[in-house]
Amino acid sequence: MFKSILVSGLILLAGREAGAECTLKKAAELHVTIENNQILIPGQLEGTKAKFLFDTSFPASLITSNAARQMKLDVFPLSPIFFSGTTFNNLHSREDAGYVRTSKLSLGNYEVSTTSIGVFSPNDNFGGREVLAVLGSDFWSGYDIELDLPHKVINLFHAEDCKGRNLAYWGNDYNVMDLVQSGVRTAVRITLNGHEVTAVIDSGSPYSTLTERAASMLGVKRGDARFMTDEHAPNSQPTDLLSLARFSHGLGLYRGASPDVRITGLPDIAQWAGPGGYWVARFEQLKIDQETISPMGFRVVATPAPLEPETGTRIPEKLVGYDILLGVDFLMAHRMLLSNSQGKLYFTYTGGTDFAKPF
């Protein structure tokens, strides 16, 4: 049992352990909109009204080259530079590639200090007329992030003296899981039809998806399932993780001083041109910590072949580095705290339907 006290933007959590109180200091309260199953944060960039896509999985923050041009931002070439722990290697060959530096970025009432944003896309937007930029995990990694999407709120916290403490301050009914590193992103281990798989929290993906490779490893084939075409706005860039990696062809993303593209796999994904769209597969049970969903359906999407032979029933972590993307449909049905300081994910089911309807 724990208790929580909210005092002027501070959440003080006291557990049974002796010692200093755990403090969650709120850095920002962001009011978001959900449009076409995208999480958008209204704000301004260099005085221009904009909407920013909230993305927890793609390692880089990006702005379209058209938007950078319209705002008359200087685009600097991609010599190796660092964005909050994510390195950009100068592997990109397109002429519109580069980065911009801005000191005038606001998310609602939250003013952001000088930051760098990559420029890679020739498209007009990232899914809507005013969606000019993606704020990726490089932007959010310094916070503990609470997603309360049923109330259209994202809270950013700084945690102090919270090692080993429960951060699900909203109630006693919650799940908690360890975050694991998978390539350049964080993930959780869940079970699907009794098999352990790797799932990435991808707030940039409107819907949760399963890789076709993982479906095959689990014994599920397309069969007579109807192949559906993804729809998105004209002149816009799809924002799921695979699509962002593909259009950023040649972008070298890695953590640390020694890139390992066999682990990150992004350049290989970018060069792979698989079919777009999805088909829906039925599964009897998905278990995420103590939460069980049964039965349920997953949108299955084509993925690159693995770089090395697969053995046994364990799905490898090479190349794609995950089996499932938990998208906005899943996030909308939960209240969660992505604790980067603890390396844990806290979440509570709040109602609604997640995933595709089983057939």
C-alpha positions as semicolon CSV with decimal commas, in nm:
position;residue;x (nm);y (nm);z (nm)
1;M;0,000;0,000;0,000
2;F;0,120;0,352;-0,070
3;K;-0,012;0,700;-0,030
4;S;0,010;0,998;-0,257
5;I;-0,019;1,369;-0,183
6;L;-0,047;1,634;-0,457
7;V;0,109;1,965;-0,352
8;S;0,153;2,253;-0,600
9;G;0,261;2,037;-0,890
10;L;0,452;1,792;-0,671
11;I;0,341;1,436;-0,609
12;L;0,495;1,299;-0,290
13;L;0,489;0,920;-0,270
14;A;0,560;0,743;0,057
15;G;0,610;0,368;0,067
16;R;0,695;0,127;0,343
17;E;1,064;0,174;0,290
18;A;1,245;0,410;0,523
19;G;1,429;0,707;0,379
20;A;1,361;1,015;0,172
21;E;1,023;1,074;0,019
22;C;0,986;0,999;-0,350
23;T;0,896;1,317;-0,537
24;L;0,747;1,346;-0,884
25;K;0,796;1,707;-0,987
26;K;0,571;1,802;-1,275
27;A;0,768;1,976;-1,550
28;A;0,472;2,023;-1,784
29;E;0,107;1,940;-1,838
30;L;0,042;1,905;-2,208
31;H;-0,312;1,911;-2,345
32;V;-0,334;1,698;-2,657
33;T;-0,581;1,624;-2,933
34;I;-0,648;1,283;-3,088
35;E;-0,700;1,312;-3,463
36;N;-0,712;1,010;-3,694
37;N;-0,570;0,808;-3,403
38;Q;-0,265;1,034;-3,380
39;I;-0,159;1,203;-3,056
40;L;-0,099;1,568;-3,142
41;I;0,031;1,850;-2,921
42;P;-0,072;2,200;-3,033
43;G;0,202;2,461;-3,012
44;Q;0,425;2,694;-3,207
45;L;0,757;2,663;-3,384
46;E;0,946;2,986;-3,460
47;G;0,618;3,176;-3,427
48;T;0,430;2,946;-3,666
49;K;0,124;2,763;-3,536
50;A;0,188;2,390;-3,553
51;K;0,090;2,051;-3,422
52;F;0,357;1,810;-3,303
53;L;0,321;1,434;-3,326
54;F;0,399;1,266;-2,994
55;D;0,620;0,963;-3,071
56;T;0,771;0,738;-2,803
57;S;0,952;0,495;-3,035
58;F;1,128;0,671;-3,324
59;P;1,472;0,776;-3,196
60;A;1,479;1,115;-3,370
61;S;1,273;1,432;-3,377
62;L;1,194;1,535;-3,734
63;I;1,052;1,831;-3,922
64;T;0,947;1,824;-4,286
65;S;1,180;2,000;-4,528
66;N;0,883;2,192;-4,668
67;A;0,798;2,330;-4,323
68;A;1,161;2,424;-4,256
69;R;1,170;2,604;-4,590
70;Q;0,842;2,790;-4,528
71;M;0,966;2,909;-4,187
72;K;1,296;3,013;-4,344
73;L;1,493;2,798;-4,103
74;D;1,859;2,737;-4,179
75;V;1,916;2,367;-4,256
76;F;2,262;2,253;-4,149
77;P;2,434;1,948;-4,299
78;L;2,444;1,621;-4,106
79;S;2,793;1,595;-3,974
80;P;2,765;1,369;-3,666
81;I;2,561;1,561;-3,409
82;F;2,391;1,455;-3,092
83;F;2,023;1,487;-3,003
84;S;1,977;1,397;-2,636
85;G;2,169;1,072;-2,658
86;T;2,078;0,982;-3,018
87;T;2,355;1,019;-3,275
88;F;2,290;1,115;-3,635
89;N;2,556;0,974;-3,865
90;N;2,615;1,144;-4,199
91;L;2,494;0,846;-4,402
92;H;2,201;1,029;-4,556
93;S;2,254;1,117;-4,920
94;R;1,942;1,322;-4,996
95;E;1,994;1,689;-5,059
96;D;1,716;1,797;-4,823
97;A;1,863;1,609;-4,528
98;G;2,005;1,804;-4,237
99;Y;1,895;1,958;-3,912
100;V;1,762;2,285;-3,778
101;R;1,820;2,453;-3,444
102;T;1,536;2,640;-3,281
103;S;1,500;2,841;-2,960
104;K;1,131;2,915;-3,016
105;L;0,938;2,593;-2,964
106;S;0,635;2,585;-2,737
107;L;0,399;2,303;-2,648
108;G;0,093;2,484;-2,519
109;N;0,226;2,691;-2,228
110;Y;0,546;2,486;-2,202
111;E;0,844;2,670;-2,349
112;V;1,126;2,450;-2,475
113;S;1,487;2,566;-2,468
114;T;1,709;2,554;-2,775
115;T;1,677;2,218;-2,946
116;S;1,784;2,049;-3,269
117;I;1,543;1,873;-3,504
118;G;1,632;1,656;-3,800
119;V;1,510;1,746;-4,151
120;F;1,448;1,447;-4,377
121;S;1,103;1,442;-4,534
122;P;0,997;1,605;-4,859
123;N;0,632;1,546;-4,768
124;D;0,396;1,826;-4,670
125;N;0,313;1,691;-4,325
126;F;0,308;1,391;-4,093
127;G;-0,060;1,309;-4,123
128;G;-0,246;1,640;-4,111
129;R;-0,219;1,988;-4,258
130;E;-0,068;2,143;-3,941
131;V;0,135;1,839;-3,829
132;L;0,476;1,973;-3,922
133;A;0,707;1,781;-3,690
134;V;0,755;1,456;-3,499
135;L;0,893;1,481;-3,145
136;G;1,068;1,149;-3,097
137;S;1,214;0,960;-2,804
138;D;1,524;1,182;-2,807
139;F;1,294;1,467;-2,699
140;W;1,112;1,273;-2,425
141;S;1,386;1,051;-2,280
142;G;1,471;1,293;-1,997
143;Y;1,121;1,269;-1,845
144;D;0,893;1,024;-1,674
145;I;0,588;1,047;-1,901
146;E;0,230;0,997;-1,787
147;L;-0,026;0,937;-2,061
148;D;-0,381;1,007;-1,952
149;L;-0,531;1,002;-2,299
150;P;-0,893;0,947;-2,191
151;H;-0,860;1,300;-2,046
152;K;-0,637;1,422;-2,335
153;V;-0,342;1,500;-2,104
154;I;0,028;1,411;-2,106
155;N;0,222;1,497;-1,789
156;L;0,600;1,525;-1,784
157;F;0,773;1,454;-1,452
158;H;1,119;1,459;-1,301
159;A;1,150;1,186;-1,036
160;E;1,365;1,234;-0,725
161;D;1,452;0,960;-0,470
162;C;1,207;0,720;-0,633
163;K;1,423;0,409;-0,677
164;G;1,216;0,106;-0,585
165;R;0,899;0,312;-0,526
166;N;0,563;0,267;-0,691
167;L;0,490;0,558;-0,926
168;A;0,130;0,466;-1,017
169;Y;0,001;0,743;-0,793
170;W;-0,351;0,740;-0,941
171;G;-0,466;0,427;-0,756
172;N;-0,393;0,079;-0,626
173;D;-0,514;-0,106;-0,937
174;Y;-0,219;-0,107;-1,174
175;N;0,028;-0,324;-1,366
176;V;0,404;-0,271;-1,371
177;M;0,661;-0,413;-1,611
178;D;1,034;-0,373;-1,668
179;L;1,140;-0,185;-1,978
180;V;1,403;-0,367;-2,181
181;Q;1,638;-0,230;-2,444
182;S;1,571;-0,360;-2,794
183;G;1,799;-0,199;-3,050
184;V;1,757;0,178;-3,024
185;R;1,423;0,164;-2,845
186;T;1,267;0,042;-2,523
187;A;1,019;-0,243;-2,509
188;V;0,833;-0,481;-2,278
189;R;0,800;-0,860;-2,282
190;I;0,445;-0,985;-2,318
191;T;0,286;-1,318;-2,411
192;L;0,071;-1,387;-2,716
193;N;-0,097;-1,728;-2,732
194;G;0,144;-1,838;-2,460
195;H;0,462;-1,729;-2,644
196;E;0,685;-1,449;-2,520
197;V;0,718;-1,163;-2,768
198;T;0,872;-0,816;-2,764
199;A;0,637;-0,517;-2,775
200;V;0,735;-0,153;-2,829
201;I;0,516;0,134;-2,706
202;D;0,474;0,328;-3,030
203;S;0,260;0,638;-2,983
204;G;0,338;0,735;-3,343
205;S;0,149;0,434;-3,477
206;P;-0,230;0,491;-3,497
207;Y;-0,297;0,118;-3,453
208;S;-0,125;-0,175;-3,288
209;T;0,043;-0,414;-3,530
210;L;0,216;-0,751;-3,533
211;T;0,503;-0,829;-3,767
212;E;0,432;-1,091;-4,030
213;R;0,752;-1,269;-3,928
214;A;0,629;-1,300;-3,569
215;A;0,286;-1,419;-3,685
216;S;0,456;-1,691;-3,890
217;M;0,670;-1,796;-3,594
218;L;0,349;-1,825;-3,389
219;G;0,195;-2,050;-3,654
220;V;-0,049;-1,793;-3,794
221;K;-0,076;-1,758;-4,172
222;R;-0,272;-1,512;-4,379
223;G;-0,485;-1,775;-4,552
224;D;-0,811;-1,621;-4,672
225;A;-0,775;-1,309;-4,457
226;R;-0,854;-0,997;-4,660
227;F;-0,559;-0,765;-4,728
228;M;-0,648;-0,409;-4,633
229;T;-0,479;-0,091;-4,757
230;D;-0,371;0,168;-4,503
231;E;-0,524;0,508;-4,562
232;H;-0,363;0,840;-4,476
233;A;-0,402;1,198;-4,588
234;P;-0,263;1,295;-4,932
235;N;0,095;1,431;-4,933
236;S;0,149;1,300;-4,581
237;Q;0,401;1,062;-4,429
238;P;0,274;0,756;-4,236
239;T;0,417;0,771;-3,885
240;D;0,439;0,413;-3,762
241;L;0,793;0,304;-3,676
242;L;0,861;0,104;-3,992
243;S;0,734;0,381;-4,221
244;L;0,948;0,646;-4,050
245;A;1,252;0,419;-4,080
246;R;1,185;0,356;-4,448
247;F;1,147;0,717;-4,554
248;S;1,460;0,813;-4,355
249;H;1,665;0,603;-4,597
250;G;2,032;0,596;-4,509
251;L;1,985;0,758;-4,169
252;G;2,227;0,607;-3,916
253;L;2,071;0,604;-3,572
254;Y;2,245;0,452;-3,276
255;R;2,320;0,503;-2,910
256;G;2,676;0,533;-2,790
257;A;2,999;0,578;-2,978
258;S;2,996;0,258;-3,184
259;P;2,704;0,212;-3,423
260;D;2,587;-0,142;-3,483
261;V;2,347;-0,149;-3,776
262;R;2,292;-0,521;-3,727
263;I;2,119;-0,433;-3,401
264;T;1,944;-0,112;-3,499
265;G;1,871;-0,237;-3,848
266;L;1,731;0,098;-3,961
267;P;1,934;0,140;-4,282
268;D;1,832;-0,213;-4,386
269;I;1,466;-0,146;-4,310
270;A;1,486;0,175;-4,511
271;Q;1,613;-0,006;-4,819
272;W;1,342;-0,271;-4,793
273;A;1,030;-0,191;-4,995
274;G;0,765;-0,432;-4,875
275;P;0,394;-0,412;-4,952
276;G;0,188;-0,159;-4,761
277;G;-0,131;-0,244;-4,578
278;Y;-0,225;-0,521;-4,337
279;W;-0,441;-0,825;-4,271
280;V;-0,608;-0,918;-3,943
281;A;-0,522;-1,232;-3,746
282;R;-0,716;-1,375;-3,452
283;F;-0,542;-1,474;-3,129
284;E;-0,692;-1,646;-2,828
285;Q;-0,504;-1,459;-2,557
286;L;-0,274;-1,162;-2,507
287;K;-0,128;-1,116;-2,159
288;I;0,044;-0,796;-2,051
289;D;0,157;-0,839;-1,692
290;Q;-0,169;-0,916;-1,506
291;E;-0,396;-0,784;-1,781
292;T;-0,544;-1,044;-2,015
293;I;-0,727;-0,973;-2,341
294;S;-0,913;-1,269;-2,491
295;P;-0,987;-1,316;-2,775
296;M;-0,840;-1,036;-2,979
297;G;-0,721;-0,947;-3,326
298;F;-0,396;-0,796;-3,454
299;R;-0,328;-0,606;-3,773
300;V;-0,041;-0,800;-3,932
301;V;0,208;-0,600;-4,142
302;A;0,486;-0,718;-4,371
303;T;0,839;-0,686;-4,232
304;P;1,193;-0,743;-4,363
305;A;1,344;-1,088;-4,342
306;P;1,582;-1,138;-4,047
307;L;1,955;-1,096;-4,099
308;E;2,037;-1,437;-3,960
309;P;1,859;-1,775;-3,943
310;E;1,602;-1,816;-3,670
311;T;1,619;-2,119;-3,444
312;G;1,370;-2,264;-3,199
313;T;1,055;-2,080;-3,105
314;R;1,224;-1,764;-2,979
315;I;1,166;-1,470;-3,213
316;P;1,504;-1,293;-3,261
317;E;1,571;-0,931;-3,179
318;K;1,787;-0,859;-3,483
319;L;1,695;-0,605;-3,750
320;V;1,340;-0,500;-3,662
321;G;1,403;-0,553;-3,290
322;Y;1,040;-0,609;-3,195
323;D;0,738;-0,824;-3,273
324;I;0,452;-0,591;-3,177
325;L;0,391;-0,219;-3,188
326;L;0,143;-0,112;-2,920
327;G;-0,015;0,189;-3,086
328;V;-0,263;0,463;-3,002
329;D;-0,557;0,220;-2,990
330;F;-0,388;0,049;-2,692
331;L;-0,281;0,375;-2,529
332;M;-0,632;0,522;-2,548
333;A;-0,762;0,235;-2,334
334;H;-0,507;0,284;-2,055
335;R;-0,359;0,532;-1,814
336;M;0,015;0,476;-1,802
337;L;0,344;0,611;-1,680
338;L;0,652;0,545;-1,890
339;S;0,921;0,583;-1,625
340;N;1,256;0,642;-1,792
341;S;1,414;0,708;-1,452
342;Q;1,319;0,363;-1,319
343;G;1,311;0,170;-1,645
344;K;0,953;0,061;-1,578
345;L;0,609;0,088;-1,734
346;Y;0,304;0,140;-1,510
347;F;-0,044;0,109;-1,660
348;T;-0,411;0,069;-1,570
349;Y;-0,694;-0,031;-1,802
350;T;-0,948;0,252;-1,813
351;G;-1,203;0,116;-2,057
352;G;-1,263;0,104;-2,428
353;T;-1,153;-0,131;-2,702
354;D;-0,791;-0,192;-2,787
355;F;-0,661;-0,378;-3,093
356;A;-0,861;-0,498;-3,391
357;K;-1,190;-0,680;-3,341
358;P;-1,145;-1,058;-3,364
359;F;-1,340;-1,230;-3,640
